[in-house]
Amino acid sequence: MRSGFYIKTGMLLLAVVIVLAVWFGFQTIDNQEATIGSLTKKVERQKYQIQLLKSTSQQQTKKNSESENERIKESVNVFVQTVYQVQENHLEQRRDNARTVLTQEMFDKYFSNDEKGGKLLYEYVIEDSTVYTNNEGVNGKAIVTFEETMTSLANNQKESSRITLEVFLQKEGDKWLVNRFQQLIAEPL
């Protein structure tokens, strides 16, 4: 009878140990599952934050690029008005504007001091200017199209043409300065 009691007690203890082992096993699995779920959510949040940061960075880069392109456009428009829009008694104003958008070499080439004394034979008026820009770090370029009307001051005869230029710029500080340009097309209208 004693041996039956020991067997039953041993079986009971074995059953309790098995139940406790299963219970601890399930607890461990539940804890691991909760940890995995928590880590999965954390990874998803971090992926979302990374995606949001990339999107914000791309938007900021795009805004910066758009801002730089706007600065290039402004410089190119002032350049075109300064170099191509020529009217009597506007040389000093053109010189002042040229200093803000031309490199020193370009300024010296197109607005030298000996130009002051000459008599103007033609006036040029610019209309419908369109600027397409591209910037690559500290270098930029633009394609510009505009209509130019040339008026002879001797006989008031007018000629109109559509001009296309390629303008090259360099960034100095916050400014974009024109360092060279070339006329691509001049079509009479």
BAFI-463561 format. One record per residue: residue number from 1; x negated, y negated, z of N, C-alpha, C, O in turn; chain; residue in one letter. Coordinates in nm, 4 decimals, padded with zeros to 6 digits. Atoms other than C-alpha are relative to their C-alpha. Example, Ala and Ser with C-alpha at 12.3 -4.5 7.8 and 13.67 -1.06 7.14 Angstrom:
REM residues 2
seq,nX,nY,nZ,caX,caY,caZ,cX,cY,cZ,oX,oY,oZ,mol,type
1,-00.0890,00.1190,00.0000,-01.2300,00.4500,00.7800,-00.0900,-00.1200,00.0000,-00.1936,-00.1181,00.0665,A,A
2,00.0820,00.1190,-00.0060,-01.3670,00.1060,00.7140,00.0770,-00.1090,00.0730,00.0261,-00.2198,00.0899,A,S
//
This chain:
REM residues 189
seq,nX,nY,nZ,caX,caY,caZ,cX,cY,cZ,oX,oY,oZ,mol,type
1,-00.0795,00.1160,00.0000,00.0000,00.0000,00.0000,-00.0867,-00.1265,00.0000,-00.0553,-00.2273,-00.0634,A,M
2,00.0891,00.1135,-00.0007,-00.2839,-00.2296,00.0734,-00.0581,-00.0250,-00.1364,-00.0732,-00.1400,-00.1777,A,R
3,00.0567,00.0206,00.1317,-00.4301,-00.1743,-00.2618,00.1032,-00.0627,-00.0925,00.0657,-00.1413,-00.1795,A,S
4,-00.1066,00.0619,00.0788,-00.0914,-00.2675,-00.4183,00.0110,-00.1482,00.0345,00.0354,-00.2323,-00.0520,A,G
5,-00.0071,00.1405,-00.0427,-00.0923,-00.5868,-00.2098,-00.1132,-00.0796,-00.0616,-00.0925,-00.1923,-00.1068,A,F
6,00.1162,00.0686,00.0586,-00.4420,-00.6773,-00.3323,00.0168,-00.0177,-00.1513,-00.0208,-00.1202,-00.2083,A,Y
7,-00.0208,00.0083,00.1442,-00.3489,-00.6042,-00.6888,00.1011,-00.1097,-00.0299,00.0807,-00.1915,-00.1196,A,I
8,-00.1022,00.1022,00.0221,-00.0350,-00.8171,-00.6638,-00.0562,-00.1392,00.0304,-00.0294,-00.2333,-00.0442,A,K
9,00.0603,00.1292,-00.0359,-00.2270,-01.0999,-00.4922,-00.1007,-00.0415,-00.1073,-00.1054,-00.1582,-00.1461,A,T
10,00.0979,00.0275,00.1066,-00.5044,-01.0756,-00.7530,00.0694,-00.0435,-00.1284,00.0256,-00.1361,-00.1967,A,G
11,-00.0762,00.0350,00.1198,-00.2469,-01.0835,-01.0331,00.0605,-00.1386,00.0148,00.0609,-00.2182,-00.0791,A,M
12,-00.0593,00.1313,-00.0257,-00.0753,-01.3815,-00.8719,-00.1062,-00.1097,-00.0126,-00.0826,-00.2130,-00.0752,A,L
13,00.1101,00.0977,00.0102,-00.4069,-01.5658,-00.8355,-00.0448,-00.0160,-00.1450,-00.0723,-00.1266,-00.1914,A,L
14,00.0374,00.0053,00.1418,-00.4958,-01.4743,-01.1926,00.1037,-00.0795,-00.0791,00.0680,-00.1587,-00.1664,A,L
15,-00.1070,00.0735,00.0687,-00.1573,-01.6064,-01.3102,-00.0097,-00.1493,00.0326,00.0060,-00.2332,-00.0561,A,A
16,00.0144,00.1415,-00.0399,-00.2070,-01.9305,-01.1111,-00.1201,-00.0613,-00.0707,-00.1114,-00.1743,-00.1188,A,V
17,00.1195,00.0496,00.0683,-00.5579,-01.9700,-01.2577,00.0296,-00.0207,-00.1481,-00.0098,-00.1221,-00.2056,A,V
18,-00.0341,00.0120,00.1416,-00.4252,-01.9075,-01.6093,00.0925,-00.1199,-00.0212,00.0720,-00.1978,-00.1142,A,I
19,-00.0930,00.1133,00.0117,-00.1377,-02.1562,-01.5566,-00.0767,-00.1307,00.0173,-00.0568,-00.2248,-00.0595,A,V
20,00.0803,00.1219,-00.0216,-00.3822,-02.4154,-01.4175,-00.0921,-00.0262,-00.1191,-00.1072,-00.1410,-00.1609,A,L
21,00.0891,00.0157,00.1157,-00.6243,-02.3539,-01.7066,00.0788,-00.0510,-00.1203,00.0335,-00.1414,-00.1905,A,A
22,-00.0845,00.0455,00.1113,-00.3435,-02.3929,-01.9620,00.0424,-00.1447,00.0238,00.0369,-00.2284,-00.0663,A,V
23,-00.0431,00.1362,-00.0319,-00.2148,-02.7017,-01.7809,-00.1144,-00.0991,-00.0217,-00.0934,-00.2034,-00.0835,A,W
24,00.1158,00.0875,00.0218,-00.5658,-02.8584,-01.7750,-00.0347,-00.0082,-00.1485,-00.0738,-00.1146,-00.1967,A,F
25,00.0251,00.0008,00.1437,-00.6121,-02.7591,-02.1387,00.0948,-00.0951,-00.0721,00.0524,-00.1755,-00.1551,A,G
26,-00.0975,00.0896,00.0623,-00.2904,-02.9337,-02.2403,-00.0248,-00.1457,00.0396,-00.0106,-00.2363,-00.0425,A,F
27,00.0328,00.1361,-00.0461,-00.3846,-03.2370,-02.0292,-00.1183,-00.0557,-00.0799,-00.1165,-00.1707,-00.1238,A,Q
28,00.1184,00.0419,00.0752,-00.7221,-03.2526,-02.2020,00.0381,-00.0297,-00.1443,-00.0057,-00.1298,-00.2008,A,T
29,-00.0447,00.0223,00.1380,-00.5584,-03.2185,-02.5437,00.0817,-00.1283,-00.0086,00.0629,-00.2081,-00.1004,A,I
30,-00.0817,00.1227,-00.0015,-00.3037,-03.4896,-02.4547,-00.0883,-00.1235,00.0144,-00.0684,-00.2234,-00.0547,A,D
31,00.0915,00.1147,-00.0185,-00.5806,-03.7204,-02.3319,-00.0810,-00.0267,-00.1266,-00.0997,-00.1418,-00.1662,A,N
32,00.0759,00.0162,00.1241,-00.7851,-03.6564,-02.6451,00.0885,-00.0568,-00.1106,00.0451,-00.1416,-00.1885,A,Q
33,-00.0933,00.0497,00.1001,-00.4795,-03.7156,-02.8620,00.0300,-00.1488,00.0231,00.0372,-00.2266,-00.0720,A,E
34,-00.0252,00.1405,-00.0331,-00.4070,-04.0431,-02.6807,-00.1223,-00.0848,-00.0361,-00.1083,-00.1949,-00.0894,A,A
35,00.1234,00.0715,00.0331,-00.7719,-04.1481,-02.7209,-00.0142,-00.0128,-00.1507,-00.0495,-00.1197,-00.2006,A,T
36,00.0077,00.0029,00.1467,-00.7668,-04.0567,-03.0914,00.1008,-00.1002,-00.0551,00.0685,-00.1787,-00.1442,A,I
37,-00.1017,00.0956,00.0436,-00.4417,-04.2499,-03.1369,-00.0424,-00.1432,00.0261,-00.0248,-00.2306,-00.0588,A,G
38,00.0469,00.1347,-00.0361,-00.5869,-04.5513,-02.9571,-00.1139,-00.0442,-00.0910,-00.1160,-00.1580,-00.1379,A,S
39,00.1125,00.0327,00.0880,-00.9076,-04.5380,-03.1607,00.0457,-00.0201,-00.1443,-00.0071,-00.1063,-00.2146,A,L
40,-00.0537,00.0163,00.1350,-00.7109,-04.4959,-03.4842,00.0643,-00.1369,-00.0152,00.0438,-00.2045,-00.1160,A,T
41,-00.0618,00.1334,00.0026,-00.5073,-04.8074,-03.4027,-00.1071,-00.1088,00.0003,-00.0954,-00.2090,-00.0703,A,K
42,00.1086,00.0984,-00.0067,-00.8267,-04.9939,-03.3158,-00.0701,-00.0103,-00.1358,-00.1001,-00.1205,-00.1818,A,K
43,00.0638,-00.0013,00.1324,-00.9865,-04.8895,-03.6477,00.0900,-00.0702,-00.1014,00.0414,-00.1478,-00.1836,A,V
44,-00.0935,00.0655,00.0922,-00.6717,-04.9985,-03.8364,00.0007,-00.1511,00.0219,00.0017,-00.2280,-00.0743,A,E
45,00.0051,00.1445,-00.0300,-00.6765,-05.3370,-03.6575,-00.1291,-00.0606,-00.0527,-00.1282,-00.1695,-00.1101,A,R
46,00.1277,00.0517,00.0482,-01.0440,-05.3790,-03.7391,-00.0045,-00.0042,-00.1526,-00.0595,-00.0982,-00.2100,A,Q
47,-00.0073,00.0026,00.1469,-00.9843,-05.2855,-04.1045,00.0832,-00.1194,-00.0453,00.0468,-00.1885,-00.1405,A,K
48,-00.0847,00.1140,00.0338,-00.7041,-05.5430,-04.1150,-00.0765,-00.1313,00.0215,-00.0702,-00.2219,-00.0617,A,Y
49,00.0780,00.1211,-00.0276,-00.9308,-05.8046,-03.9535,-00.1099,-00.0189,-00.1049,-00.1343,-00.1310,-00.1496,A,Q
50,00.1034,00.0079,00.1038,-01.2093,-05.7239,-04.2009,00.0615,-00.0464,-00.1309,00.0060,-00.1326,-00.1991,A,I
51,-00.0690,00.0389,00.1228,-00.9645,-05.7521,-04.4895,00.0406,-00.1473,00.0069,00.0268,-00.2207,-00.0909,A,Q
52,-00.0399,00.1398,-00.0196,-00.8345,-06.0812,-04.3486,-00.1219,-00.0924,-00.0107,-00.1140,-00.1981,-00.0732,A,L
53,00.1226,00.0804,00.0072,-01.1903,-06.2149,-04.3064,-00.0526,-00.0071,-00.1426,-00.0977,-00.1127,-00.1869,A,L
54,00.0443,00.0006,00.1396,-01.2819,-06.1107,-04.6610,00.0882,-00.0933,-00.0823,00.0393,-00.1723,-00.1630,A,K
55,-00.0941,00.0852,00.0731,-00.9695,-06.2786,-04.7944,-00.0248,-00.1473,00.0331,-00.0266,-00.2318,-00.0564,A,S
56,00.0276,00.1375,-00.0417,-01.0408,-06.5936,-04.5923,-00.1313,-00.0480,-00.0597,-00.1416,-00.1617,-00.1058,A,T
57,00.1297,00.0354,00.0575,-01.4019,-06.5900,-04.7085,00.0122,-00.0270,-00.1489,-00.0452,-00.1234,-00.1995,A,S
58,-00.0201,00.0199,00.1431,-01.2948,-06.5520,-05.0713,00.0748,-00.1286,-00.0269,00.0419,-00.2018,-00.1203,A,Q
59,-00.0747,00.1241,00.0167,-01.0431,-06.8333,-05.0323,-00.0896,-00.1202,00.0256,-00.0831,-00.2196,-00.0467,A,Q
60,00.0910,00.1098,-00.0321,-01.3080,-07.0540,-04.8708,-00.1010,-00.0193,-00.1128,-00.1311,-00.1322,-00.1515,A,Q
61,00.0936,00.0081,00.1114,-01.5546,-06.9703,-05.1475,00.0679,-00.0621,-00.1208,00.0092,-00.1446,-00.1908,A,T
62,-00.0753,00.0559,00.1127,-01.2867,-07.0477,-05.4049,00.0235,-00.1486,00.0212,00.0088,-00.2277,-00.0720,A,K
63,-00.0217,00.1422,-00.0294,-01.2043,-07.3779,-05.2301,-00.1289,-00.0783,-00.0185,-00.1283,-00.1872,-00.0758,A,K
64,00.1285,00.0676,00.0160,-01.5732,-07.4679,-05.2158,-00.0348,-00.0147,-00.1470,-00.0816,-00.1198,-00.1906,A,N
65,00.0279,00.0038,00.1430,-01.6125,-07.3798,-05.5820,00.0899,-00.1022,-00.0688,00.0444,-00.1789,-00.1536,A,S
66,-00.0927,00.0984,00.0576,-01.3013,-07.5807,-05.6710,-00.0432,-00.1404,00.0369,-00.0374,-00.2316,-00.0455,A,E
67,00.0462,00.1314,-00.0451,-01.4340,-07.8699,-05.4651,-00.1230,-00.0424,-00.0797,-00.1324,-00.1573,-00.1230,A,S
68,00.1192,00.0310,00.0793,-01.7699,-07.8519,-05.6435,00.0387,-00.0300,-00.1447,-00.0160,-00.1215,-00.2063,A,E
69,-00.0448,00.0251,00.1370,-01.5922,-07.8300,-05.9793,00.0668,-00.1374,-00.0112,00.0520,-00.2059,-00.1125,A,N
70,-00.0612,00.1335,00.0011,-01.3908,-08.1406,-05.8875,-00.1082,-00.1080,00.0036,-00.0961,-00.2098,-00.0645,A,E
71,00.1108,00.0973,-00.0044,-01.7142,-08.3248,-05.8016,-00.0696,-00.0086,-00.1355,-00.1064,-00.1169,-00.1812,A,R
72,00.0604,-00.0014,00.1333,-01.8617,-08.2162,-06.1337,00.0887,-00.0771,-00.0975,00.0395,-00.1581,-00.1759,A,I
73,-00.0930,00.0705,00.0882,-01.5495,-08.3384,-06.3143,-00.0085,-00.1506,00.0206,-00.0122,-00.2273,-00.0756,A,K
74,00.0100,00.1440,-00.0283,-01.5713,-08.6747,-06.1385,-00.1273,-00.0581,-00.0594,-00.1239,-00.1629,-00.1239,A,E
75,00.1275,00.0492,00.0538,-01.9376,-08.7146,-06.2304,00.0034,-00.0051,-00.1523,-00.0432,-00.1016,-00.2127,A,S
76,-00.0054,-00.0040,00.1463,-01.8734,-08.6114,-06.5908,00.0912,-00.1099,-00.0533,00.0583,-00.1744,-00.1528,A,V
77,-00.0904,00.1069,00.0446,-01.5783,-08.8502,-06.6242,-00.0663,-00.1365,00.0110,-00.0533,-00.2191,-00.0794,A,N
78,00.0711,00.1277,-00.0141,-01.7864,-09.1391,-06.4896,-00.1095,-00.0100,-00.1059,-00.1303,-00.1164,-00.1643,A,V
79,00.1040,-00.0029,00.1035,-02.0695,-09.0355,-06.7235,00.0579,-00.0377,-00.1364,00.0035,-00.1237,-00.2057,A,F
80,-00.0612,00.0269,00.1307,-01.8396,-09.0353,-07.0291,00.0441,-00.1458,-00.0075,00.0194,-00.2123,-00.1081,A,V
81,-00.0445,00.1399,-00.0002,-01.6872,-09.3709,-06.9333,-00.1196,-00.0949,-00.0062,-00.1132,-00.1996,-00.0708,A,Q
82,00.1177,00.0864,-00.0049,-02.0315,-09.5159,-06.8683,-00.0768,-00.0002,-00.1315,-00.1165,-00.1067,-00.1787,A,T
83,00.0821,-00.0103,00.1198,-02.2118,-09.3914,-07.1787,00.0809,-00.0265,-00.1274,00.0314,-00.0901,-00.2205,A,V
84,-00.0762,00.0076,00.1245,-01.9320,-09.3774,-07.4345,00.1017,-00.1139,-00.0071,00.1420,-00.1520,-00.1170,A,Y
85,-00.0949,00.1115,00.0032,-01.6934,-09.6576,-07.3329,-00.0803,-00.1292,00.0095,-00.1234,-00.1702,00.1173,A,Q
86,00.0850,00.1196,00.0086,-01.8776,-09.9692,-07.4473,00.0890,-00.1183,-00.0387,00.1565,-00.1173,-00.1416,A,V
87,-00.0765,00.1209,00.0270,-01.7146,-10.3095,-07.4272,-00.0857,-00.1211,00.0338,-00.1784,-00.1141,00.1144,A,Q
88,00.0759,00.1217,-00.0216,-01.8421,-10.6642,-07.4364,00.0072,-00.0401,00.1471,00.1114,-00.0263,00.2112,A,E
89,00.0102,00.0512,-00.1373,-01.9561,-10.8049,-07.0998,00.0204,00.1056,00.1085,00.0568,00.0709,00.2208,A,N
90,-00.0141,-00.1056,-00.1006,-01.9438,-10.4672,-06.9210,-00.1299,00.0761,00.0250,-00.1289,00.1818,00.0880,A,H
91,00.1265,-00.0718,-00.0135,-02.3111,-10.3723,-06.9312,-00.0397,00.0181,00.1460,-00.0829,00.1269,00.1843,A,L
92,00.0414,-00.0120,-00.1413,-02.3789,-10.4443,-06.5626,00.0865,00.1014,00.0744,00.0359,00.1792,00.1552,A,E
93,-00.0897,-00.0982,-00.0625,-02.0746,-10.2456,-06.4526,-00.0365,00.1417,-00.0454,-00.0371,00.2348,00.0351,A,Q
94,00.0421,-00.1299,00.0525,-02.1833,-09.9586,-06.6785,-00.1306,00.0444,00.0645,-00.1467,00.1616,00.0984,A,R
95,00.1283,-00.0324,-00.0656,-02.5355,-09.9752,-06.5313,00.0228,00.0480,00.1433,-00.0354,00.1475,00.1866,A,R
96,-00.0279,-00.0388,-00.1391,-02.3996,-09.9603,-06.1763,00.0599,00.1403,00.0068,00.0211,00.2214,00.0909,A,D
97,-00.0606,-00.1340,00.0029,-02.1847,-09.6585,-06.2611,-00.1019,00.1056,-00.0423,-00.1029,00.2167,00.0109,A,N
98,00.1009,-00.0946,00.0485,-02.4730,-09.4933,-06.4475,-00.0968,00.0403,00.1108,-00.1398,00.1555,00.1168,A,A
99,00.0919,-00.0320,-00.1105,-02.6962,-09.5151,-06.1389,00.0572,00.1081,00.0919,-00.0178,00.1825,00.1552,A,R
100,-00.0614,-00.0974,-00.0911,-02.4450,-09.3013,-05.9489,00.0119,00.1395,-00.0591,00.0273,00.2366,00.0149,A,T
101,-00.0243,-00.1322,00.0604,-02.4158,-09.0177,-06.2032,-00.1120,00.0500,-00.0905,-00.1048,00.1629,-00.1388,A,V
102,00.1102,-00.0421,00.0870,-02.7405,-09.0057,-06.4049,-00.1272,00.0205,00.0811,-00.1499,-00.0470,00.1815,A,L
103,00.1328,-00.0120,-00.0590,-03.0836,-08.8785,-06.3100,-00.0792,-00.1242,-00.0409,-00.0402,-00.1945,-00.1342,A,T
104,00.0806,00.1195,00.0306,-03.3512,-09.1489,-06.3143,-00.0493,00.0029,-00.1440,-00.0492,-00.0996,-00.2121,A,Q
105,00.0487,-00.0143,00.1377,-03.4907,-09.0160,-06.6416,00.1096,-00.0353,-00.1015,00.0841,-00.1061,-00.1989,A,E
106,-00.1119,00.0311,00.0891,-03.1488,-09.0332,-06.8089,00.0359,-00.1486,00.0084,00.0655,-00.2118,-00.0930,A,M
107,-00.0319,00.1422,-00.0162,-03.0839,-09.3778,-06.6648,-00.0994,-00.0854,-00.0779,-00.0608,-00.1774,-00.1501,A,F
108,00.1029,00.0755,00.0719,-03.4151,-09.5070,-06.7989,00.0165,00.0123,-00.1510,-00.0072,-00.0838,-00.2242,A,D
109,-00.0145,-00.0234,00.1428,-03.3439,-09.3545,-07.1390,00.1171,-00.0782,-00.0602,00.1039,-00.1334,-00.1694,A,K
110,-00.1204,00.0591,00.0581,-02.9929,-09.4974,-07.1884,00.0335,-00.1397,00.0508,00.1162,-00.2082,-00.0095,A,Y
111,-00.0318,00.1322,-00.0549,-02.9889,-09.8127,-06.9746,-00.1269,-00.0772,00.0335,-00.1381,-00.1369,00.1406,A,F
112,00.1249,00.0727,-00.0231,-03.3359,-09.9607,-07.0105,00.0280,-00.1503,00.0076,00.1282,-00.1979,-00.0458,A,S
113,-00.0193,00.1440,-00.0225,-03.3758,-10.3282,-06.9151,-00.0009,-00.0802,-00.1289,00.0622,-00.1858,-00.1340,A,N
114,00.0077,00.0772,00.1239,-03.4533,-10.4405,-07.2731,00.1311,00.0058,-00.0792,00.1427,-00.0599,-00.1826,A,D
115,-00.1286,-00.0092,00.0679,-03.0937,-10.3474,-07.3733,00.0859,-00.1245,00.0245,00.1784,-00.1518,-00.0520,A,E
116,-00.0826,00.1135,-00.0397,-02.9549,-10.6597,-07.2043,00.0146,-00.1062,-00.1094,00.1236,-00.1605,-00.1278,A,K
117,-00.0003,00.1117,00.0933,-03.0460,-10.9074,-07.4783,00.0732,00.0240,-00.1300,00.1049,-00.0736,-00.1981,A,G
118,-00.0596,-00.0282,00.1307,-02.8842,-10.7332,-07.7782,00.1463,-00.0410,-00.0075,00.2186,-00.0379,00.0921,A,G
119,-00.1392,00.0372,00.0216,-02.5564,-10.8500,-07.9282,00.0774,00.1259,-00.0377,00.0309,00.2067,-00.1181,A,K
120,-00.0845,-00.1161,00.0229,-02.2772,-10.5922,-07.9304,00.0695,-00.0119,-00.1352,00.1313,-00.1141,-00.1653,A,L
121,-00.0628,-00.0011,00.1331,-02.1554,-10.4976,-08.2800,00.1304,00.0800,-00.0009,00.2202,00.0516,-00.0801,A,L
122,-00.1181,-00.0857,-00.0053,-01.8966,-10.2320,-08.1875,00.0437,00.0180,00.1451,-00.0384,00.0190,00.2368,A,Y
123,-00.0538,-00.0383,-00.1299,-01.6691,-10.1617,-07.8940,00.0538,00.1429,-00.0132,00.1074,00.1809,-00.1173,A,E
124,-00.0461,-00.1387,-00.0008,-01.5842,-09.8030,-07.8008,00.0963,00.0177,00.1172,00.0654,-00.0211,00.2299,A,Y
125,-00.1002,-00.0257,-00.1037,-01.2715,-09.7012,-07.6067,00.0253,00.1510,00.0035,00.0426,00.2150,-00.1002,A,V
126,-00.0175,-00.1441,-00.0218,-01.2269,-09.3516,-07.4609,00.1426,00.0267,00.0487,00.1954,-00.0459,00.1329,A,I
127,-00.1335,-00.0431,-00.0438,-00.8891,-09.1757,-07.4234,00.0057,00.1526,00.0016,-00.0765,00.2201,-00.0604,A,E
128,-00.0307,-00.1443,-00.0028,-00.7554,-08.8269,-07.3478,-00.1225,00.0866,00.0262,-00.1529,00.1776,-00.0509,A,D
129,00.1181,-00.0771,-00.0369,-01.0646,-08.6917,-07.1775,00.0423,00.1273,00.0736,00.1256,00.1231,00.1642,A,S
130,-00.0231,-00.1285,-00.0668,-01.0578,-08.3229,-07.0774,-00.1362,00.0611,00.0323,-00.2252,00.0662,-00.0526,A,T
131,00.1282,-00.0535,-00.0466,-01.3366,-08.1619,-06.8742,00.0193,00.1437,00.0470,00.1082,00.1722,00.1273,A,V
132,00.0029,-00.1400,-00.0434,-01.4044,-07.7878,-06.8345,-00.1342,00.0228,00.0675,-00.2390,00.0008,00.0067,A,Y
133,00.1242,-00.0075,-00.0783,-01.6605,-07.7135,-06.5630,-00.0405,00.1429,00.0333,00.0387,00.2369,00.0282,A,T
134,00.0563,-00.1259,-00.0485,-01.8860,-07.4339,-06.4467,-00.1194,-00.0380,00.0875,-00.2067,-00.1138,00.0452,A,N
135,00.1169,00.0271,-00.0832,-02.1250,-07.4454,-06.1533,-00.0634,00.1303,00.0452,00.0035,00.2305,00.0705,A,N
136,00.0783,-00.1159,-00.0421,-02.3987,-07.2053,-06.0572,-00.1029,-00.0482,00.1004,-00.2188,-00.0722,00.0667,A,E
137,00.0907,00.0466,-00.1043,-02.5477,-07.3138,-05.7286,-00.0294,-00.1481,-00.0144,00.0599,-00.2311,00.0019,A,G
138,00.0391,00.1404,00.0128,-02.7414,-07.6362,-05.7864,00.0019,-00.0476,-00.1446,-00.0335,-00.1622,-00.1721,A,V
139,-00.0112,00.0383,00.1401,-02.6879,-07.6369,-06.1631,00.1449,00.0126,-00.0436,00.2167,00.1031,-00.0009,A,N
140,-00.1358,-00.0034,00.0504,-02.3663,-07.7117,-06.3413,00.0016,-00.0432,-00.1447,-00.0936,-00.1030,-00.1949,A,G
141,-00.0159,00.0505,00.1350,-02.2393,-07.7742,-06.6868,00.1478,-00.0196,-00.0253,00.2333,00.0360,00.0438,A,K
142,-00.1381,00.0297,00.0337,-01.9259,-07.9037,-06.8463,00.0121,-00.0179,-00.1503,-00.0802,-00.0646,-00.2171,A,A
143,-00.0360,00.0297,00.1379,-01.7640,-07.9137,-07.1851,00.1061,-00.1101,00.0096,00.2038,-00.0972,00.0835,A,I
144,-00.0900,00.1148,-00.0060,-01.5883,-08.2457,-07.2443,00.0514,-00.0288,-00.1400,-00.0251,-00.0320,-00.2364,A,V
145,-00.0577,00.0457,00.1260,-01.3491,-08.3409,-07.5201,00.0727,-00.1310,00.0280,00.1368,-00.1466,00.1319,A,T
146,-00.0695,00.1272,-00.0154,-01.2173,-08.6926,-07.5703,00.0172,-00.0646,-00.1362,-00.0511,-00.0305,-00.2327,A,F
147,-00.0206,00.0791,00.1199,-01.0868,-08.9301,-07.8316,-00.0696,-00.1333,00.0197,-00.0573,-00.1973,00.1242,A,E
148,00.0742,00.1257,-00.0064,-01.3035,-09.2291,-07.9074,00.0468,-00.0886,-00.1161,00.0533,-00.0442,-00.2307,A,E
149,-00.0363,00.0967,00.1035,-01.1884,-09.5390,-08.0956,-00.1093,-00.1053,-00.0052,-00.1371,-00.1732,00.0936,A,T
150,00.1067,00.0970,00.0219,-01.4658,-09.7535,-08.2398,00.0612,-00.1192,-00.0751,00.1268,-00.1019,-00.1778,A,M
151,-00.0514,00.1226,00.0625,-01.3754,-10.1151,-08.3250,-00.1168,-00.0897,-00.0361,-00.1996,-00.1224,00.0490,A,T
152,00.1038,00.0923,00.0448,-01.6024,-10.3366,-08.5311,00.0360,-00.1397,00.0491,00.1467,-00.1876,00.0248,A,S
153,-00.0254,00.1353,-00.0490,-01.6335,-10.6764,-08.3646,-00.0102,-00.1021,-00.1128,00.0370,-00.2148,-00.0978,A,L
154,00.0137,00.0910,00.1139,-01.7181,-10.8324,-08.7034,00.1313,-00.0117,-00.0783,00.1710,-00.1218,-00.1163,A,A
155,-00.1204,00.0054,00.0830,-01.3982,-10.7351,-08.8892,00.1209,00.0671,00.0654,00.2248,00.0806,00.0008,A,N
156,-00.1075,-00.0620,-00.0776,-01.1802,-10.5643,-08.6217,00.0502,00.1312,-00.0611,00.1622,00.1731,-00.0318,A,N
157,-00.0354,-00.1279,00.0609,-01.1750,-10.2397,-08.8278,-00.0202,00.1103,00.1034,-00.1193,00.1102,00.1765,A,Q
158,00.0034,-00.1071,-00.1005,-01.1029,-09.9268,-08.6179,-00.0175,00.1361,-00.0661,00.0369,00.1630,-00.1732,A,K
159,00.0168,-00.1402,00.0394,-01.2132,-09.5673,-08.6576,00.0133,00.0849,00.1256,-00.0427,00.0515,00.2300,A,E
160,-00.0185,-00.0893,-00.1139,-01.1072,-09.2832,-08.4283,-00.0605,00.1367,-00.0301,-00.0621,00.1823,-00.1445,A,S
161,00.0547,-00.1345,00.0153,-01.2714,-08.9488,-08.3697,00.0167,00.0776,00.1297,00.0302,00.0205,00.2379,A,S
162,-00.0036,-00.0885,-00.1167,-01.2525,-08.6509,-08.1378,-00.1409,00.0514,00.0187,-00.2022,00.1051,-00.0736,A,R
163,00.1384,-00.0370,-00.0295,-01.5826,-08.5799,-07.9677,-00.0015,00.1103,00.1052,00.0760,00.1085,00.2008,A,I
164,00.0211,-00.1068,-00.0974,-01.6942,-08.2676,-07.7848,-00.1464,-00.0021,00.0417,-00.2366,-00.0012,-00.0420,A,T
165,00.1353,00.0039,-00.0575,-01.9975,-08.2764,-07.5547,-00.0221,00.1203,00.0906,00.0718,00.1771,00.1464,A,L
166,00.0408,-00.0931,-00.1044,-02.1858,-08.0265,-07.3469,-00.0899,-00.0800,00.0934,-00.1912,-00.1358,00.0510,A,E
167,00.0708,00.0817,-00.0981,-02.3088,-08.1932,-07.0290,-00.0616,00.0925,00.1044,00.0050,00.1822,00.1560,A,V
168,00.0721,-00.0803,-00.0984,-02.5699,-08.0428,-06.7956,-00.0272,-00.0851,00.1234,-00.0686,-00.2005,00.1125,A,F
169,00.0136,00.0745,-00.1249,-02.5870,-08.1444,-06.4300,-00.0874,00.0758,00.0985,-00.1074,00.1968,00.0882,A,L
170,00.0741,-00.0598,-00.1111,-02.7997,-08.0849,-06.1250,00.0526,-00.0615,00.1283,00.0887,-00.1791,00.1318,A,Q
171,-00.0524,00.0468,-00.1275,-02.6906,-08.1134,-05.7647,-00.1136,-00.0578,00.0829,-00.2173,00.0055,00.1027,A,K
172,00.0955,00.0646,-00.0904,-02.8774,-08.3570,-05.5438,00.0784,-00.0492,00.1192,00.1521,-00.1474,00.1102,A,E
173,-00.0804,00.0316,-00.1184,-02.7346,-08.3689,-05.1935,00.1440,00.0390,-00.0276,00.1730,00.1532,-00.0630,A,G
174,-00.1419,-00.0244,00.0280,-02.3585,-08.4020,-05.2327,00.0382,-00.0407,-00.1414,00.1517,-00.0184,-00.1834,A,D
175,-00.0312,00.0552,00.1315,-02.3815,-08.5571,-05.5792,-00.0426,00.0938,-00.1117,-00.1385,00.1699,-00.0988,A,K
176,00.0364,-00.0698,00.1221,-02.3866,-08.4011,-05.9228,-00.0473,-00.1055,-00.0985,00.0280,-00.1963,-00.1337,A,W
177,00.0586,00.0966,00.0924,-02.6175,-08.5914,-06.1585,-00.0202,00.0628,-00.1369,-00.0646,00.1769,-00.1491,A,L
178,00.0181,-00.0464,00.1376,-02.6223,-08.5593,-06.5357,-00.1484,-00.0096,-00.0334,-00.2086,-00.1161,-00.0203,A,V
179,00.1419,00.0034,00.0359,-02.9719,-08.4601,-06.6483,-00.0231,00.0145,-00.1505,-00.1330,-00.0122,-00.1991,A,N
180,00.0070,00.0002,00.1463,-02.8982,-08.4034,-07.0196,00.1375,00.0324,-00.0546,00.2249,00.0821,00.0163,A,R
181,-00.1253,-00.0332,00.0666,-02.6186,-08.3672,-07.2690,-00.0261,00.0110,-00.1486,-00.1278,-00.0366,-00.1992,A,F
182,00.0097,-00.0051,00.1455,-02.5620,-08.2881,-07.6318,00.1408,-00.0064,-00.0570,00.2355,00.0514,-00.0038,A,Q
183,-00.1285,00.0119,00.0683,-02.2835,-08.3785,-07.8668,00.0131,00.1220,-00.0903,-00.0735,00.1479,-00.1739,A,Q
184,-00.0214,-00.1205,00.0784,-02.1401,-08.0611,-08.0182,00.0780,-00.0279,-00.1287,00.0427,00.0213,-00.2359,A,L
185,-00.0873,00.0268,00.1163,-01.8693,-08.1948,-08.2511,00.0462,-00.1442,00.0065,00.0709,-00.1976,00.1146,A,I
186,-00.0625,00.1314,00.0143,-01.7488,-08.5339,-08.3762,00.0864,00.0068,-00.1242,00.0350,00.0040,-00.2360,A,A
187,-00.0943,-00.0129,00.1110,-01.4368,-08.5053,-08.5926,00.0781,-00.1299,-00.0181,00.1348,-00.1815,00.0782,A,E
188,-00.0843,00.1190,00.0212,-01.2708,-08.8065,-08.7510,00.1484,00.0363,00.0137,00.1911,00.1459,-00.0228,A,P
189,-00.1450,-00.0226,-00.0152,-00.9015,-08.8412,-08.6693,00.0768,-00.0765,-00.1045,00.1997,-00.0702,-00.1079,A,L
//
